[in-house]
Amino acid sequence: MRIVQIGTGGWGKNHTRILSQLGVLVAVCDTDSEKSKEYGEKYSVNHYETLDKLLNSEDFDGAFVVTPTSTHTKIAEKLLEAKKHVFVEKPMTYKSEEGEKLAKLAEKNKVILTCGYIERFNPAVDVVKKMVKEKKFGDLVMLEFHRENRMPLHIKDVGIIYDTSVHDIDTANWLFDDMPHVVFARAGKIKHEHEDFTSIMLGYKNDRVAIISSNWITPKKLRKFNAVCTDAIISSDFITQEIIVEKDDETQTVQNEKQEPLLLEIQSFLGAIEGKNEQVVKSQEAVNVTKIAEAALLSSQKGIPIYLDLK
């Protein structure tokens, strides 16, 4: 297995570390020549400043695109045209129509295109998903997500909805095993060029609802969610991966082995390339998350609910 990585800044340094640990990293590419050289030397792999040079020089199976959102489409398109398997960090594209185009290209060239919705690989989410699927505590009727943190300095081209809320949009779709038909959102900005706080309501069939609250104002890092079922409330922390189930007068803590979601996500992508496991995040699901994020932004600007018909 030979894997290359495009973009090494910010979150990307973690992908490089894991890909190197797994022994599959063969090259890195970054428009910042110093960064490219630094990571190339650190992990003893070839380094490039342009994607064209990399494509002309390297023989590889798949690529990780860990660059600013605005650059995803152009980079992923070139890689898919070269018939390479592609993992794009979230959100897949800035515009949903660009994502649709990439999904069609991947299908045509019979390669995998996936997106970094990492919480699907969080062991806590996996346990809650199983509980919901088995209806262990009745039907899932409501989801509540809270994500708070200081503003990330490396995120310049998008606001909190595209950078942060998308994680919870995807997790809500995953846990409900459905797509919302209505989106209502409020958002504003205090310190960022784009929106830095938001509350989003997603309406699913049978009156099920997900409420997503995200902000870049709070100094403390918080990532929690509640799954409200007919017979219990399941609370979990994305960071500690702890799960608490409360029903009537009884509270129980579900012991869970803590694992690094990014490692599990990368292993899953490599396994899908080799045909060892199913592709978890399908390209169309990632496109739908972008459509929901677009609807949330539009709703917050217009002050009205936006109705969707997602496949």
N, C-alpha and C positions, 0 to 999 in steps of 0.2 A: 504494500500500500504506500503510495507516494502522494503527499498532501502539501499544498502551498498555502500561504496566508497573505492576503492583501490587506494592508493596514495593520500597524502595530501599536498605535497610541491608545491611551485610556484603557478601556476594558479589554482591548486586543492583546495586551501583554499576558493575560491569563490564558488565552487560547494558545499562544505560542509556547508557554510553559508546559501545558498539558500535551499538546501535539508532539513536543520534543520528548517528554517523559514516555509517551506511547511509542516513540521511535518511528513516527511516520512523517515528520516534518522534513521537507527537502529544500524549501526556499521561502524567503519572505520578500515582500515588495512594499515599499512605502515611498511616497513622493518626497518625503523628507530624507535626503541622502544620509544624514547623520544617524537617524533612527534606523534606517534600513541596514546600514553598516553595523551599528551597535548590536542589533538583534541577530544579524547574520553571523557575526563573530561570537556572540554569547552562546548561540546554539549550534555553532559549526555547520551552518548551511549557506547556500548561495543567497546573495541578496541583490535586489534590483530596485530601480527607481521608477520604471514604467512597466505596465502590464504587458505591452507589446514585446518588450525585451524578454520578459519572463516566458511568455507564450512561445517565442521563437527559440528559446534556449533550453527549456525544461520539459521533461517527459513526466507527466503526473496524472493521477486519477481524479482528484477532487480538490476543491479550493474553498477556503473560508474568506468571506468578504466582511471585514471588520473596519469599515470606513464610515465617514459621515453619511447620513441617510440620503442626502441629495446626490451622492455619487453611486449609490447601489445599482441603479438601473443600467447605466452605461457599462460598469464593470461586469455585472452578472451576465449581461447580454453577450459580451465578448467571450466569456468563459463557456456559456451554454452553446454558443455557435461553434466553439471548438470541441463540443461534445464532452465537456467535463461535468462531473457532479458538483453541485454548488450549495454551500451553506451560507446564507446571508444573515447577518445580525439583524435584530428587529429594529424598526419595522422593515418589512421586506423592501418597500418602496415608499416614496413620499405620496405619489398619486396611485390610486387603486388601478387605473387603466394601464399603468406601466407594469404593475404586478401581474395583471391578466395576460399581458403580452409575454412576460417572462415565463409564466406557467405554461402557456401554449407552446413556447419554444422548447421548454424542457420536455414536454410530452412528445413533441415532434421528433426531438433528437434522442428520445428514450434514455434520459438521464434524470437523476434525482435533483430536485430543487426544494430546499427546505429553509426554514427560518428559525432564528434563535429565541423561540418562546420557552425560555429556560424553566419556568415554574412547572411545566408538565413533567420535568425530570426531578423535581423536588420530592424527596421521599414522603414528606408530609402530605403533599397534594395527591400523591399516588395512593396513600392509605385512605384519604378522604374520598377519593374517586371510587375506590373499591367499596367503601361503606355505603356510598350513595347508590352505586350500581346494584349492590345486593339488597338495597332498601333495609339495611340493618336497623335504622332508626326512622323508618317510614319514608315518605316522599320528601324530596328536596324542594322547598318552596321559595327560599330567599337566600341570597349571598350578599355579604357585606365585606368590602375590601378597604383597608386603610394603608396608604403608603406615604410616609413623610420622610423628608431628609433635607439637608442643606442643598442649595443649588449646585449641581455638578458643573465645575468650571469648563470641562471639555465639551459640553453640549452647547453648541452655538446655533445650529441650523433649524432646530425644532423646539417646541415647547413641551410641557409636561405630559400632554395627552399622547403625543407621538412617542415620547421617550419612556414614560413611566406607566401611564394608565393602560397602554396596550397590553402589558403583561397580565393585568387583571381582566381585561376584556377577553383575552384568549383563555385564561383560566376559567372564567365564567362560562364561556361557550363549551369548554371541555367538560366541566362538571355537570352542566345541564344537558350536555350532548345535543345541543340545539343552537340555532342562531336567533338573535333578537329580531323582533319585527318593528320595534320603536325605540328611539333614543332621545333622551332629553338631558341637556347639560347646561351648567353654568360654569364660567371660567373667568379669570382675570389675571392681571399681571401687577406685581409690586416691584420686583427687582430685576426681572429678566426681560429681554427684548420680546420674547413670546410669552404665552400664558404660563404662569408658575403656580397656579392653584386651580383645582377643578373638582366638581362633583358631577358624576354621570349616573344616570339611571337607564338601565337596559330592561326593556319589557319583552318577555318570552311568552310563548303560548301558555294557556291555562293559568294566567295571572301570576306566573313566576317572575321574579324580579332580581336584578343584581344592582347594588349600589356601590359605586366606586368613588372613593375620596382620595385625592392625591395632592400633595403640595411640596414645594421646594422652599418653604419659609421656615419650618420648624428646625431647630438646631439638632434635634435628636433623630436618629435613624429608626424608623418604625415600619414594619411590613407584616401586617396581620390580616387574617380573614376569618369570618364566621360563616358556617353553613347551617342555615336554619331548616330543620326537618320537622315533620309533623309530630315526632315523638321525642326529639332531643335537639340541642344546639351543639354543633361541633365547632370548636374554636382552635385555630392553629396559628403558629408563628412561622413565617417563611424563613426567618433567620435561624432560630433555635431548632426548628422542625418539630417542636413539641405539639402534641394534640391533646385537647381536653374535651371530654364529652359530658354534658350536663343534662340530666333528665330527672324531672320531679325533684326528689330530695337526694338524688345520688349524683356524685361527680367522680369521674374516673379519668386518670391520665394514661394515655396510650404511649407505651415506651416504643421508641423508634430509633433505629441506628442512624446516626447522623452521617450523611454522605455529601460530597461536593456535587451539586446539580450540574455544573458545567462539564465535569469529567463524564458523568452519565450521559449528558446530551451529546458530547463529542463521540463517545463510544457507540452510541446509538446510530449516529450518522455514518460512522465507519462500518458498522455492522450492516446497515442498510445497503451500502455500496457493495459489500461482499455477499449480500443476499442472506445474511444470517438472521436478520430481524426486519420487521415491518418499518416503513418510514413513519415516524410518529406525527410530526407536524407536516401535513400535506400543504402543497403550495396554495391551493384554493382557500384553505382555512386561513392562511396568512394574508391572502388578498382580502378576505372578508373582514379580518381585524382592521385592516387599513380603511375599508369602507365604513366600518363602525366609527373609527377615529375621525374620519372626514365628517361623518354625520354629527358627531359630538361637537366638533369645532363649529360647524354650521349652526347647530342648535344653540350653542352658547352665544354666537354672534347675532342670531335672529330672535332668540328668546321663544322659540317654538319647538314642539316635538318634531322629529324627522322620522318618517316611516320608511322601512326598508323591506326589500324582497330578496333575501339572500339564498343562494342555492347551497 
